[in-house]
Amino acid sequence: MLPAGIDKLLHMGQVELGLLKPGRRISVEAFFQRTAGSGNRVDGELGFFHANVNQYGFWRATMELLVLMTVMAVALAAYARDPRSKANPAAMKARDTWLRKRLLSTGSGLPFSFHYGDAASANLLPEWNSARTTRRLDALRTETVRTWTDPKTGLEVRCRIVTYRDYPAVEWTLLLKNRGATDTPVMESVQALDAIVHQPGGEFLLHCHKGDFDSPDGYAPFDVALGPGESRRFAPDGGRPTNGPNGWPYYNLQMADGGMMLAVGWPGQWAGAFTRDSEDGLHLLAGQERVHLILRPGEEIRSPLIALLFWSGNDPMNGQNVWRRWMLAHNVPHVNEGHTPQPMAQMQLCVDFNDGEDVMFREMKKLDDAGVHIDLCWRDAGWYLHPGEWWHTGTWEVDPVRFPDGFKTASAAIHAKGRKLIVWFEPERVGDPNSWLAKNHPEWLLGGTLLNLGNKDAWNWLLEHVDGLLTSQGIDYYRQDFNMDPLDAWRSNDAPDRQGMTENLDVQGYLAYWDELRRRHPGMLIDSCASGGRRNDLETLRRAVPLLRSDFQFGNDAIVGNQGQTYGISAWIPYYGSGFGFTDKVGARSFYVPCYGFANPSMEQLKWAYDECRQVAPAMLGDYYPLTAYSLAPETWIAWQFYRPEVGEGVVQAFRREKSTDDLQVFHLKGLDPDATYDLTDLDEGTLPPRTGTALMDQGLRLEITAHPGSAIVLLRRQAGDHGI
């Protein structure tokens, strides 16, 4: 059997070479009969095919191999021209141009800036000592480090640049270190991104999203047209990087025939601005919002990570889907010997935060008796010693009254069922003034409530203590919450000539803490939580996954809002989770996500929701296509499609709102193999007639929902033998 995609590539190559008309298909076997005579055998023993040398002779087999290789090479080139291809040449060229003219520039084109003393970096760096090193990080990534050193003060500036062989992406981070013997002059306005892009004769359209802020319009998409003289500034609320309506550090800048995806990776208070000049230029700025400081000998600060991914074509979803693929390939933390984590069914094993071990066993038995398949068992807040309520944190010891054997007995039972245990921590916020941390180490706390991970003693204690709990208690996955805005605590700790220093060191400590936990526990996932999804910048999402995208998840009022949240967040983050206590089918389906959890008084209904979502979730790691405009209005429909071209499987999810008067919609699907035939299954109506990819994209998929509110889910599966790319 041929690997998926080879048949399709062969077809594309023949069309490109003029051997076959675009509307026809030909099998690999038939291809050999046309080009090298009949009878050749194709199988999977030696990869793509096996030439029967004994029967036909060495030279004939060699010619057949050369013909196939030529056709495949042409096909791959044709595939690369597809705007959705991760290796699209136009996008790769744009990336390489940015790299050559800006990041590797020896002149004034560097895409970052800062002020040092009374001078701008653009004037200083050309006069300083400089060096460049390059190394391969792995088969697909190359790192270049450019270094500049001030011979007078000893300030060293490093720009760490990473490029990708398989994606049109480039990223960089600045590191500034005092290698001198005395304090440096003041440095300020450190902009990790400071560049002007030009578009003669065209306009700039910025595709943006809101952050999470416990609101129905969290993650809502919106566009900003940047006409001459217009400017737009963005920053999160309170120091958590994805908090608030202006706190989403991911942007899709659309220009003529393509654009760039732009991300600011900084789990703190970043700021960005897009300012259009009076002609054809757009000024891009992004960095830590406030930096005005001296560095003492040996001290080092770093900038936010800047990541750019270039795309081509006229549809911004081209860029979003290449970004999603890049996220899964190179950013989402991998587990199980380097594999991307798969969708998971989650369940909370406590009803009240003060529940103990007995409730964990009771809830597990209920699931087992009902035949509910669960992958991940949660123990949320409240398991530690505290004076009454879960938010009184700061003593990270398992309560021996409610958990006489800690988590060891429960963990063993969970593992015996093939499940994993995740436990909630919130180490940064110290909510109890009488807790162990507050009483024993007040010097580690900023403002009395924020554990300072920029303090080496605090960092070391936290690492060893949490590592010990994870190991001794049999905890598989680590969930870290953060229910406070840290900005005031950071800034109130800074002297006038050290503005931004506390934040910078704390952010470095936070990232290093997770890096070391992951090094010690290589199969462990970290769940990033911050009152929901308020700390999901790119640096965080390289170390963790957001298993709860938002705290806006309770009651019927959350149903429509979470339809909108799936619509919005899916453009940028492919792997995320949520949960919901549903009362009806529409409510449950509004929370179908890659990592899913439900609650319902009826175990029969609970099993139905888990079983149905298990059919939907895998497709949600594929390419994403909105099928309607974004709206929370009760008079509308909202719908989207996910599709995994590598396996030919997808899903369409559609919702009719309460006041909608339309019971019928036709959705033109996207990204399918036009020549393949798809089997369709409506999860309410059953099997639908098969349709070709061309028919589903051109004529559309007709969905009728008579109930309002109502929902429909249609699964797509490419028929066997119709291999797509």
BAPAPA-395395 format. One line per field, with one value per residue (C-alpha): z, x, y; residue number from 1. Coordinates in Angstrom, 3 decimals, decimal comma, padded with zeros to 6 digits. Each point is the difference from the previous one (the first is absolute). Example, Ala and Ser with C-alpha at 12.3 -4.5 7.8 and 13.67 -1.06 7.14 Angstrom:
<sites>
up: 007,800;-000,660
east: 012,300;001,370
north: -004,500;003,440
pos: 1;2
</sites>
This chain:
<sites>
up: 000,000;-000,890;002,707;000,162;-002,393;-002,598;-002,360;000,201;-000,606;-003,011;-001,432;000,574;-001,658;-003,122;-000,326;000,355;-002,703;-002,333;000,156;001,412;-000,166;003,319;000,193;-000,182;002,428;-000,646;002,440;000,624;-001,652;-003,095;-000,055;-000,293;-002,726;-001,991;000,546;000,239;-001,119;001,826;002,893;002,440;003,619;002,520;003,704;003,280;000,725;-001,023;000,553;-002,923;-002,362;-000,841;-003,557;-000,904;-001,214;-000,473;-002,411;-001,961;000,401;001,793;-002,649;-000,488;003,739;000,271;-002,766;001,738;003,230;-001,759;-001,670;003,294;001,771;-002,711;000,196;003,792;000,020;-002,320;002,159;003,150;-001,669;-000,993;003,550;001,383;-002,078;001,854;002,386;002,746;-000,307;002,876;-002,553;-002,333;-001,949;000,045;003,783;000,424;-002,197;002,094;003,159;-001,505;-001,152;003,524;001,392;-002,469;-000,078;003,654;002,502;-001,764;-001,125;000,676;-000,548;001,438;-000,781;003,325;001,114;003,679;001,941;003,388;001,500;002,011;001,844;-002,347;-003,275;-002,131;-000,715;-003,731;000,512;002,610;-001,333;-003,195;002,187;002,488;-000,273;-001,753;-000,691;-001,497;000,621;-001,639;001,011;-000,830;002,878;-001,706;-003,498;-000,535;002,039;-000,282;002,623;-000,766;002,861;-000,718;002,758;000,514;002,920;001,177;000,606;002,467;002,389;-000,674;-001,014;-002,163;-002,336;-001,515;-002,561;-000,124;-003,383;-000,890;-003,505;-001,134;-003,059;-000,295;000,739;-001,120;003,590;001,767;003,630;002,139;003,578;001,386;003,066;001,641;002,588;001,980;-000,310;001,433;003,536;000,712;-000,533;-003,564;-001,173;-000,152;-002,790;-000,967;-002,666;-000,811;-003,020;-001,071;-003,198;-001,618;-003,762;-002,874;-002,737;-003,314;-002,388;-003,016;-001,317;002,559;003,418;003,241;001,726;003,507;001,102;003,805;002,847;003,507;002,926;002,765;002,680;001,266;-002,589;-002,791;-002,570;001,140;-003,013;-002,314;-003,349;-001,302;-002,820;-000,022;-003,324;000,289;-002,348;-000,356;003,328;002,078;003,042;002,326;003,320;001,886;003,513;002,517;003,283;003,203;-001,128;-001,171;-003,736;-001,487;002,433;-001,262;-003,242;-001,231;001,431;-002,792;-001,145;-003,341;-003,248;-003,669;-002,085;-003,473;-002,923;-003,768;-000,929;003,453;003,359;003,260;003,253;002,964;003,601;003,106;002,458;003,414;003,110;001,467;-000,936;-003,689;-002,278;-003,766;-002,529;-003,722;-001,388;-003,612;-001,511;-002,585;-002,907;-000,371;003,258;003,167;003,158;002,202;003,667;002,780;003,257;003,768;000,738;002,490;000,028;001,523;001,984;000,709;000,055;002,830;-000,708;-001,149;-000,392;-003,149;-001,334;-003,061;-002,404;-001,033;-002,681;-003,426;-002,468;-003,619;-002,406;-003,592;-002,250;-003,575;-001,804;000,610;002,761;003,515;001,037;-002,089;002,586;002,955;-001,107;-000,692;003,470;001,547;-001,698;001,203;003,529;000,032;-001,657;001,957;002,969;001,766;002,620;-001,183;002,198;-000,411;-001,825;-001,907;-001,128;000,011;002,821;-001,190;000,978;003,546;001,921;003,378;003,206;003,274;002,964;002,599;000,395;002,634;000,363;003,551;-001,045;000,885;-001,292;000,545;-002,572;-002,553;000,295;-000,054;-003,193;-001,691;000,846;-001,478;-003,252;-000,127;000,733;-002,837;-002,450;-000,434;-001,524;001,678;-000,778;002,596;003,592;001,618;003,620;000,063;002,679;003,735;000,644;002,072;003,533;000,246;002,541;-001,780;-003,621;-002,985;-000,722;003,288;-001,647;001,108;001,869;-002,670;002,018;-000,601;002,727;002,006;001,349;-003,368;-001,726;002,591;-002,538;-002,039;-003,644;-000,175;000,447;-002,389;-002,521;000,010;-000,622;-002,835;-001,605;000,306;-002,293;-002,570;000,953;001,114;002,971;-000,215;003,154;000,388;001,430;000,291;001,421;-001,064;001,884;003,792;001,154;003,690;002,208;002,506;-002,552;000,140;-002,692;001,514;003,482;-000,819;-003,027;-000,278;-001,722;-002,983;-000,501;-002,042;001,574;002,495;-002,545;-003,082;000,237;-001,739;-002,406;-000,752;003,502;-000,272;003,470;-000,625;-003,425;001,385;002,841;-002,309;-002,538;002,555;001,946;-003,003;-001,618;003,225;000,074;-003,643;000,517;003,397;-000,656;-003,432;-001,740;-003,791;-001,205;001,712;-000,103;000,925;000,554;000,533;001,431;000,428;-002,091;000,828;-001,586;003,095;002,100;-002,606;-000,521;003,644;000,669;-002,571;000,823;-002,419;-001,845;-000,019;-001,694;-001,539;001,736;002,466;-002,750;-002,293;002,592;001,165;-003,572;-000,549;003,206;-000,956;-003,360;001,491;002,708;-002,596;-002,123;002,924;000,994;-003,555;-000,073;003,174;-001,178;-003,790;-000,478;002,013;-001,430;001,758;-000,073;-000,316;001,887;001,175;001,024;-003,178;-003,025;001,032;-000,308;-003,373;-001,843;-002,327;002,567;002,390;-002,687;-000,875;003,481;000,818;-001,422;001,021;001,204;001,086;-002,564;002,123;003,300;-001,960;000,087;002,436;-000,604;-003,148;-000,590;-000,851;-002,884;-002,764;001,341;-000,215;-003,562;-000,672;002,022;-002,080;-003,138;001,179;001,819;-002,694;-002,420;002,156;002,549;-001,307;003,298;002,883;002,342;001,860;002,013;000,624;002,120;-002,765;000,083;-003,717;-003,268;-001,222;003,277;-000,122;-003,668;000,601;002,097;-002,364;-000,016;-000,335;003,789;001,371;003,270;000,938;002,949;-000,023;002,622;-002,474;-000,534;-003,239;-001,321;001,271;-001,873;-003,181;000,139;000,572;-002,701;-002,562;000,746;-000,327;-003,659;-000,569;001,939;-002,204;-003,035;002,061;-000,225;-003,764;-002,193;001,109;-002,167;001,268;-002,070;001,263;001,326;003,723;001,976;003,418;-001,209;000,729;-003,566;-001,683;-000,766;000,724;-001,591;-000,666;-001,538;000,970;-002,451;000,237;-003,582;000,963;001,037;-001,917;003,043;001,119;001,740;-000,502;003,113;-000,408;002,473;-000,609;002,598;001,955;-002,073;-003,421;-002,563;-002,471;000,332;-003,014;-000,841;-002,748;000,980;-002,586;001,504;-000,432;-000,303;-001,243;-002,693;-003,022;-001,663;003,056;001,101;003,599;002,213;002,126;003,349;001,683;003,708;000,254;-003,379;-000,746;-003,275;-002,800;-003,710;-000,903;-001,658;-001,852;001,377;-002,977;000,700;003,706;-000,751;-003,056;000,594;003,760;002,900;000,704;003,690;001,410;003,701;000,949;003,716;001,243;001,724;-001,816;-001,250;-002,633;-000,298;-003,200;-000,150;-003,261;-000,958;-003,297;-001,583;000,001;-003,038;-000,484;001,386;000,532;001,106
east: 000,000;001,318;000,530;-002,808;000,670;002,164;-002,913;-000,964;003,566;000,283;-003,177;001,198;003,339;-001,595;-002,279;002,977;001,927;-002,997;-000,283;-003,534;-002,891;-000,872;-003,440;001,249;001,740;002,257;001,248;003,661;-000,348;-001,557;002,725;002,684;-001,942;-000,048;003,637;001,927;-002,229;-002,507;000,485;002,137;-000,836;-000,521;000,030;001,253;002,886;002,739;-001,751;-001,933;000,287;002,025;001,343;000,071;003,600;000,052;-002,939;000,723;003,727;002,098;-000,045;-003,740;-000,605;002,427;-001,805;-003,315;001,473;001,418;-003,357;-001,843;002,556;-000,327;-003,769;000,090;002,482;-002,201;-003,001;001,732;000,847;-003,644;-001,071;002,431;-001,671;-003,264;-000,437;-001,016;003,251;002,384;002,854;-001,575;002,920;-001,409;-000,337;003,446;001,485;-001,661;001,423;003,471;-000,150;-000,893;002,836;002,577;-000,967;-000,882;001,215;003,306;000,430;003,257;-001,584;-003,030;-002,591;000,013;-003,620;000,524;001,131;000,879;001,488;003,204;001,201;-000,750;000,249;-002,164;001,047;-000,061;002,908;001,818;000,048;001,972;002,805;000,124;001,922;-002,154;-000,037;-002,300;-000,369;-002,291;-000,949;-002,631;-002,385;-001,519;-000,858;-002,496;001,242;003,092;001,134;002,050;001,270;001,182;001,986;001,012;002,169;000,558;003,753;-000,558;-002,639;000,058;-003,663;-000,514;-003,004;-000,919;-002,683;-000,971;-001,588;-001,681;-001,135;-001,956;000,691;-003,580;-001,973;000,311;000,622;002,720;000,282;002,390;000,656;002,337;002,177;001,860;002,674;002,398;003,410;001,723;001,163;-002,352;-003,637;-000,995;-001,511;-003,806;-001,536;-003,605;-002,635;001,220;-002,085;000,344;-001,769;000,622;-000,404;-001,773;-001,633;-001,024;-002,815;-000,014;-003,489;-001,727;-001,584;000,711;-002,717;000,755;-001,933;-000,196;-001,709;-001,001;001,622;-001,771;-001,776;-002,792;-002,372;-002,164;002,019;003,337;002,184;-002,339;001,625;000,051;001,751;001,819;000,482;003,180;-000,397;002,494;000,723;-001,894;001,438;-001,115;001,600;-000,477;000,900;-001,475;-001,639;001,982;003,089;-001,518;000,750;-003,335;-002,241;-002,596;-001,544;003,325;002,146;000,434;003,664;-000,643;-000,709;-000,513;001,156;-001,514;001,621;-000,169;000,183;000,889;001,148;001,666;-001,081;001,545;000,210;001,451;001,145;000,141;-001,805;-000,119;-001,003;000,807;-001,122;-000,256;-000,908;-000,743;000,407;-000,614;001,921;-001,385;001,332;000,437;001,724;-001,190;002,112;-000,035;000,988;-000,119;001,833;-000,243;-002,210;002,286;003,801;002,122;002,815;003,662;001,594;002,314;003,083;-001,012;-003,702;-001,891;-003,420;-001,756;-002,597;-003,250;000,251;-001,100;-001,232;-000,937;-001,555;-000,553;-002,865;-001,120;-003,316;-003,087;-001,667;001,294;-001,035;002,942;002,216;-002,054;000,189;003,738;000,327;-002,117;002,174;003,160;-001,393;-000,625;003,309;002,345;-001,717;-002,629;001,935;000,568;-000,424;000,399;003,336;-000,551;-003,595;-002,542;-002,507;-003,278;-003,541;-000,932;-003,202;000,273;-002,000;000,101;000,184;-001,298;-003,453;001,062;003,488;000,198;-000,813;002,462;001,242;-003,357;-001,682;002,727;-000,709;-003,755;000,157;002,292;-002,405;-002,928;001,913;001,043;-003,518;-001,382;002,712;001,258;003,482;002,281;003,654;000,847;-001,236;000,120;000,436;-000,615;000,733;-000,428;001,917;002,723;-000,022;-002,044;-002,290;-003,288;-000,124;002,103;001,340;001,944;003,156;003,626;000,358;000,628;-000,442;-002,662;-002,664;000,584;-003,573;-001,738;002,816;001,491;002,415;000,411;-000,867;001,891;-002,991;-002,226;002,800;000,618;-003,687;-000,057;003,082;-001,477;-002,820;002,466;-000,750;002,165;-000,281;000,322;000,149;-000,565;002,663;000,173;003,450;000,458;-003,002;000,289;-003,568;000,304;002,011;000,394;001,235;003,405;001,430;-001,355;001,209;003,388;001,136;-001,692;003,176;-000,889;-003,351;-000,710;-002,743;-000,551;-001,810;002,163;002,756;002,981;001,471;002,771;001,285;002,386;-000,764;-003,758;000,486;002,114;-002,412;-003,010;001,684;001,138;-003,270;-002,297;002,316;-000,110;-003,808;-000,314;002,372;-001,151;-003,740;-000,126;-001,222;000,239;-000,918;000,513;-002,668;001,175;-002,538;000,613;-002,981;001,503;001,307;003,719;000,728;-000,430;002,134;002,749;000,068;-000,302;003,196;002,038;002,227;-000,090;003,087;-001,210;-003,383;-000,961;002,736;-002,199;-002,383;002,811;001,729;-003,302;-000,952;003,403;-000,434;-003,493;001,174;003,118;-002,115;-002,204;003,009;001,590;-003,232;-000,349;003,636;-000,517;-003,368;000,345;-003,382;-001,916;-002,419;-000,333;-003,441;000,183;-002,804;-000,382;-003,615;-000,724;002,075;001,734;003,615;000,256;002,722;002,308;002,775;-002,531;-001,563;003,403;000,063;-003,659;-003,458;-003,164;-002,368;-002,509;-000,154;-002,249;-001,841;-003,065;-001,499;-002,905;-003,754;-002,075;001,274;003,381;-001,294;-000,069;003,162;001,906;-001,126;001,659;003,092;000,553;-000,442;002,598;002,707;000,219;001,600;003,131;000,122;-000,661;000,262;-002,184;-002,719;-003,153;-002,818;-003,708;-002,870;-002,579;-003,770;-000,690;001,624;000,757;001,712;002,228;000,920;000,917;002,922;001,365;003,724;003,221;000,209;-003,494;-001,824;-003,677;-002,336;-003,619;-002,287;-000,827;002,870;-001,672;000,103;003,540;001,142;-001,724;001,858;003,395;-000,555;-001,143;002,764;002,545;-001,082;000,357;003,141;002,722;-001,066;000,371;003,783;-000,205;-000,392;-002,705;-002,524;-002,744;-003,149;-001,961;000,840;000,709;-003,061;-001,582;-003,335;-003,043;-001,324;002,970;001,642;003,656;001,988;003,527;001,905;003,128;001,811;003,110;001,241;002,658;-002,667;-002,997;-002,232;-001,905;-003,044;-002,557;-001,603;-003,000;-002,295;-003,311;-000,689;-003,187;-001,530;001,221;-002,813;002,079;-000,195;002,234;003,553;002,413;003,661;002,772;002,703;003,688;003,345;-001,320;001,510;-002,141;000,346;-000,674;-003,364;-001,054;-002,269;-002,189;-001,600;-002,474;000,154;-003,758;-001,291;002,462;001,767;-000,298;000,653;003,722;001,202;003,140;002,298;-000,867;-003,720;000,421;002,119;-001,865;-003,611;000,272;-001,282;-003,697;-000,902;-003,494;-000,520;-003,655;000,516;001,047;002,302;001,264;003,185;001,400;003,263;001,139;003,079;001,958;002,200;001,841;-000,742;002,769;002,233;-000,618;003,292;000,303;002,798
north: 000,000;003,454;002,602;002,571;002,862;-001,803;-000,688;003,668;001,202;-002,284;001,469;003,571;-000,733;-001,463;003,007;002,357;-001,894;-000,079;-003,801;000,160;002,429;001,666;-001,612;-003,588;-002,335;-002,946;-002,625;-000,697;-003,407;001,534;002,628;-002,657;-001,758;003,263;000,953;-003,244;-002,839;-002,166;-002,301;001,964;-000,699;002,808;-000,663;001,403;-002,334;002,429;003,343;001,473;-002,992;-003,086;-000,438;-003,661;-000,137;-003,746;000,061;003,181;000,588;002,561;002,744;-000,104;000,128;002,906;001,922;-000,517;001,323;003,084;000,733;-000,267;002,203;002,661;000,040;000,105;002,880;002,027;-000,876;001,163;003,296;000,415;-000,786;002,570;002,711;-000,625;002,984;-002,437;-001,918;000,456;000,136;002,535;001,575;003,531;-000,110;-001,568;002,709;002,720;-001,578;-000,255;003,627;001,121;-002,074;001,310;003,681;000,427;-002,564;-000,661;003,589;001,758;003,394;001,766;-002,674;-001,868;-000,604;000,890;003,053;001,444;003,129;-000,216;003,048;002,860;-001,958;-002,257;-003,573;000,658;002,396;-002,064;-003,556;000,710;001,381;-002,877;-003,259;-002,601;-003,732;-002,621;-003,736;-002,541;-003,523;-002,613;-000,525;-003,037;-001,199;002,825;002,968;002,184;002,488;003,085;002,150;003,506;001,678;003,626;001,151;003,555;000,331;002,853;-001,371;-003,751;-000,216;-003,069;-000,154;-003,343;-000,633;-003,676;-000,783;-003,299;-000,969;-003,049;-002,127;-001,258;003,185;003,658;001,044;001,957;001,075;001,964;001,068;002,656;-000,603;002,861;-000,766;002,149;-001,627;003,043;000,725;002,930;000,889;000,786;003,268;-000,012;-002,031;000,572;-000,532;-003,497;-000,953;-003,624;000,999;003,374;-000,107;001,724;-002,064;001,518;-000,784;002,298;000,598;-002,206;000,045;-001,798;-002,026;-001,253;-003,097;-000,016;-001,844;000,920;-001,735;-001,893;002,021;-002,272;001,403;-001,437;001,960;-001,405;-000,894;001,927;000,849;003,564;001,848;003,318;001,772;002,057;002,920;002,860;001,667;-002,592;-001,780;-002,789;-000,949;-003,254;-001,162;-002,459;000,943;-000,400;-001,929;-003,285;-000,154;-001,112;001,853;002,449;001,210;001,447;-002,751;-002,541;000,017;-001,724;001,883;-000,770;002,965;-000,300;001,766;-000,415;-003,698;-001,206;001,213;-000,944;-001,584;001,808;-001,216;001,644;-002,648;001,647;-001,313;003,475;003,539;000,384;002,823;000,229;002,659;000,171;003,522;000,936;002,881;002,410;-002,054;-003,782;-000,989;-001,703;000,255;-003,122;000,256;-002,595;-000,566;-000,068;002,985;001,744;-000,240;002,788;-001,559;-000,489;-003,432;-000,909;-002,116;-003,484;000,812;-000,926;000,884;-001,331;001,298;-001,620;-002,657;001,247;-002,623;000,697;-002,474;001,110;-001,102;000,584;000,355;002,093;-002,018;000,731;-003,517;-001,214;001,607;-001,196;-003,617;000,060;001,538;-002,785;-002,633;001,768;000,145;-003,750;-000,845;002,264;001,619;-002,100;-002,017;-003,539;-003,064;-003,752;-000,001;003,203;-000,396;002,825;-000,562;-001,464;001,045;-000,949;-000,628;001,747;-000,309;001,898;-002,387;002,414;001,506;002,544;001,433;-001,372;-003,561;-002,723;-003,312;-001,741;002,241;-000,713;-003,742;000,557;002,056;-002,523;-002,836;001,907;000,447;-003,636;-001,270;002,147;-001,029;003,568;000,013;002,561;000,703;002,650;000,293;003,437;000,915;003,743;002,584;-000,521;-003,241;001,727;001,314;003,204;001,691;-000,633;001,195;-001,022;003,482;000,043;-001,306;-000,103;-003,296;-002,607;-003,166;-002,640;000,167;-003,219;-000,053;-000,048;-001,923;-002,385;-001,503;003,152;-000,618;-003,284;-002,324;001,949;000,345;-003,745;-000,674;002,537;-001,540;-003,479;001,167;001,374;003,594;002,887;002,342;003,783;002,130;003,747;002,320;003,778;000,642;003,628;001,392;-000,194;000,533;-000,852;002,391;-002,842;-002,525;-001,677;002,268;003,218;-000,887;-001,480;001,986;003,385;001,255;-002,196;001,746;003,121;002,080;-002,795;-002,167;-000,731;-002,599;001,565;-002,547;002,475;-000,775;-002,953;-001,355;000,110;-001,611;-002,832;-000,718;-000,083;-002,256;-002,561;000,053;-000,424;-002,537;-001,990;000,043;-001,021;-002,904;-001,248;000,323;-001,632;003,158;-000,252;003,503;003,343;002,705;003,511;002,746;003,728;001,896;003,452;002,871;000,324;003,380;002,190;-002,344;000,047;003,739;000,991;-001,968;001,971;002,953;002,963;-001,261;-003,627;000,292;-003,344;-001,990;-001,891;-001,059;-001,088;-002,149;-001,505;-000,912;-001,599;-001,982;-001,151;-001,340;-001,611;-001,677;-001,676;-000,927;-001,805;-001,754;-001,261;-001,121;-002,003;-001,374;-000,384;-001,707;002,593;002,532;003,335;001,598;003,771;001,710;003,587;000,636;-001,922;000,953;003,216;-001,175;-001,731;001,887;-001,933;-000,516;-001,534;-002,188;-001,463;-001,464;-000,601;-000,610;001,885;-002,710;002,663;002,791;002,240;000,166;001,118;-003,491;-000,078;000,121;000,276;003,529;-001,522;-002,124;002,614;001,644;-003,265;-000,566;003,345;-000,970;-003,136;002,092;002,532;-001,951;-002,697;002,448;000,088;-002,818;-003,520;-001,872;001,188;-001,168;000,936;-001,533;000,520;-001,232;-000,350;-000,533;-000,483;-001,054;003,530;000,824;-003,055;000,471;003,635;-001,286;-002,654;000,777;-002,054;-000,545;-000,283;-000,543;-000,096;-000,230;-001,157;-001,583;-002,778;-002,399;-001,107;003,566;000,416;-003,104;001,227;003,341;-001,599;-002,612;002,565;002,481;-002,797;-000,268;003,758;000,954;-001,578;002,042;003,196;-000,365;000,481;003,068;002,426;001,833;002,334;-000,571;003,021;003,426;000,253;001,040;-000,470;001,386;-002,202;000,453;-001,695;-003,313;-000,680;-002,825;-001,197;-002,880;-001,908;-002,253;-002,184;-000,404;-002,532;-002,525;001,344;000,520;003,065;001,374;002,774;001,484;002,316;001,755;001,715;002,651;000,517;002,817;-001,093;-000,250;-002,030;-003,756;-000,713;001,002;-001,062;-000,049;-000,084;-002,155;000,741;-001,700;-003,354;-002,206;000,985;-003,404;-002,138;-001,353;000,541;-002,072;002,258;-000,798;002,336;-000,807;000,570;-001,225;-002,794;-000,771;002,566;-000,628;000,115;003,203;000,975;002,652;002,194;-000,287;000,782;003,051;001,352;-001,050;-000,126;-002,081;000,540;-000,030;000,310;000,673;000,317;000,565;003,421;-000,115;-003,046;-001,614;-002,320;-001,910;-001,685;-002,222;-000,295;-002,910;-000,351;-003,351;-002,585;000,281;003,724;001,249;003,753;002,231
pos: 1;2;3;4;5;6;7;8;9;10;11;12;13;14;15;16;17;18;19;20;21;22;23;24;25;26;27;28;29;30;31;32;33;34;35;36;37;38;39;40;41;42;43;44;45;46;47;48;49;50;51;52;53;54;55;56;57;58;59;60;61;62;63;64;65;66;67;68;69;70;71;72;73;74;75;76;77;78;79;80;81;82;83;84;85;86;87;88;89;90;91;92;93;94;95;96;97;98;99;100;101;102;103;104;105;106;107;108;109;110;111;112;113;114;115;116;117;118;119;120;121;122;123;124;125;126;127;128;129;130;131;132;133;134;135;136;137;138;139;140;141;142;143;144;145;146;147;148;149;150;151;152;153;154;155;156;157;158;159;160;161;162;163;164;165;166;167;168;169;170;171;172;173;174;175;176;177;178;179;180;181;182;183;184;185;186;187;188;189;190;191;192;193;194;195;196;197;198;199;200;201;202;203;204;205;206;207;208;209;210;211;212;213;214;215;216;217;218;219;220;221;222;223;224;225;226;227;228;229;230;231;232;233;234;235;236;237;238;239;240;241;242;243;244;245;246;247;248;249;250;251;252;253;254;255;256;257;258;259;260;261;262;263;264;265;266;267;268;269;270;271;272;273;274;275;276;277;278;279;280;281;282;283;284;285;286;287;288;289;290;291;292;293;294;295;296;297;298;299;300;301;302;303;304;305;306;307;308;309;310;311;312;313;314;315;316;317;318;319;320;321;322;323;324;325;326;327;328;329;330;331;332;333;334;335;336;337;338;339;340;341;342;343;344;345;346;347;348;349;350;351;352;353;354;355;356;357;358;359;360;361;362;363;364;365;366;367;368;369;370;371;372;373;374;375;376;377;378;379;380;381;382;383;384;385;386;387;388;389;390;391;392;393;394;395;396;397;398;399;400;401;402;403;404;405;406;407;408;409;410;411;412;413;414;415;416;417;418;419;420;421;422;423;424;425;426;427;428;429;430;431;432;433;434;435;436;437;438;439;440;441;442;443;444;445;446;447;448;449;450;451;452;453;454;455;456;457;458;459;460;461;462;463;464;465;466;467;468;469;470;471;472;473;474;475;476;477;478;479;480;481;482;483;484;485;486;487;488;489;490;491;492;493;494;495;496;497;498;499;500;501;502;503;504;505;506;507;508;509;510;511;512;513;514;515;516;517;518;519;520;521;522;523;524;525;526;527;528;529;530;531;532;533;534;535;536;537;538;539;540;541;542;543;544;545;546;547;548;549;550;551;552;553;554;555;556;557;558;559;560;561;562;563;564;565;566;567;568;569;570;571;572;573;574;575;576;577;578;579;580;581;582;583;584;585;586;587;588;589;590;591;592;593;594;595;596;597;598;599;600;601;602;603;604;605;606;607;608;609;610;611;612;613;614;615;616;617;618;619;620;621;622;623;624;625;626;627;628;629;630;631;632;633;634;635;636;637;638;639;640;641;642;643;644;645;646;647;648;649;650;651;652;653;654;655;656;657;658;659;660;661;662;663;664;665;666;667;668;669;670;671;672;673;674;675;676;677;678;679;680;681;682;683;684;685;686;687;688;689;690;691;692;693;694;695;696;697;698;699;700;701;702;703;704;705;706;707;708;709;710;711;712;713;714;715;716;717;718;719;720;721;722;723;724;725
</sites>
